[in-house]
Amino acid sequence: MAAQATINLSDPRMMAIVSIGLDYGSDVEPARSILTEIAETHPLVREVVGCPVAELSNSGVMLSLRAWCDGVGNAAKVRTDLYEQAKTRYNAESIGIAHAATNVVVAMQPST
């Protein structure tokens, strides 16, 4: 084995996955367009794979953007940049980000 040529077949790319929950009152398409646009213009993103609705949770609709980057470090940088830029743009466009909420209903019993 030592005399044989070794070929590394591993892919040096890393996928950045950015998951953002939208509240149920927000429209999915504008939020998806903004997130995709931000990713496509980021200098460390090589290819945006997609941004599907990944989940319908208790607090909202989860978008999951997936983008290829060159290496783990770039993918981590892309994730943090996209979260920050998405938050800023969503605020400007009045797109609500989902948050955990609990409703407590208190029923008063009539005194006897």
C-alpha positions in Angstrom: 0.0 0.0 0.0 2.9 2.4 0.7 4.1 2.1 -2.9 0.6 2.9 -4.3 -0.7 6.3 -5.3 -3.3 7.5 -2.8 -6.2 9.5 -4.2 -8.2 11.6 -1.8 -11.8 11.5 -3.0 -13.2 13.7 -0.3 -14.9 16.8 -1.3 -13.2 20.0 0.1 -16.5 21.9 0.0 -18.7 22.4 3.0 -22.4 23.1 2.9 -23.6 26.1 4.9 -27.1 25.4 6.2 -29.0 28.5 7.5 -32.4 27.7 9.1 -34.6 30.6 9.9 -38.1 30.4 11.4 -40.8 32.8 10.1 -43.8 33.6 12.2 -47.1 32.2 10.7 -48.2 35.8 9.8 -45.2 36.3 7.4 -45.3 35.4 3.7 -42.8 32.7 2.7 -41.9 33.9 -0.8 -40.5 37.4 0.1 -38.5 35.9 3.0 -37.1 33.1 0.8 -36.2 35.6 -2.0 -34.4 37.9 0.5 -32.4 35.0 2.0 -31.5 33.6 -1.4 -30.4 37.0 -2.7 -28.2 37.5 0.4 -26.6 34.1 -0.1 -26.1 34.5 -3.9 -24.3 37.8 -3.4 -22.0 36.6 -0.5 -18.4 36.4 -1.8 -17.7 33.1 0.0 -20.8 31.2 -1.4 -20.0 29.1 -4.4 -23.5 27.8 -5.2 -26.9 28.2 -3.6 -28.6 24.8 -3.7 -32.1 25.9 -2.5 -34.2 27.3 0.2 -37.2 25.0 0.9 -39.7 25.1 3.7 -38.2 22.5 6.0 -40.7 22.4 8.8 -44.0 23.7 10.1 -43.3 24.1 13.8 -45.4 25.2 16.8 -44.0 28.7 16.4 -43.7 29.2 12.7 -42.5 28.1 9.2 -38.9 27.0 9.0 -36.9 28.0 5.9 -33.6 26.1 5.3 -31.2 27.7 2.9 -28.3 25.4 1.7 -25.2 26.8 0.0 -21.9 25.3 -0.9 -18.7 27.0 0.3 -15.0 26.2 0.1 -14.2 24.6 3.4 -15.5 24.5 7.0 -14.2 28.0 7.9 -15.9 29.7 5.0 -19.2 27.8 5.7 -19.1 29.0 9.3 -18.5 32.6 8.2 -21.3 32.4 5.7 -23.8 31.1 8.3 -23.0 33.9 10.7 -23.1 36.6 8.0 -26.4 35.3 6.5 -28.1 35.2 9.9 -27.1 38.8 10.7 -28.0 40.1 7.2 -31.3 38.3 7.1 -32.3 39.6 10.5 -31.6 43.2 9.4 -33.4 42.8 6.1 -36.4 41.0 7.6 -36.8 43.8 10.1 -36.7 46.4 7.3 -39.3 44.4 5.4 -41.5 43.7 8.4 -41.0 40.0 8.1 -41.5 38.3 11.5 -39.0 35.8 12.8 -40.6 33.0 14.8 -40.0 32.7 18.5 -41.1 30.3 21.1 -44.3 31.4 22.9 -46.6 29.8 25.5 -50.2 30.8 26.0 -51.5 30.4 29.5 -55.2 30.4 29.9 -56.5 31.0 33.4 -60.1 30.0 34.0 -61.6 31.5 37.1 -64.0 29.3 39.0 -67.0 31.1 40.4 -67.0 31.1 44.2 -69.7 29.2 45.9 
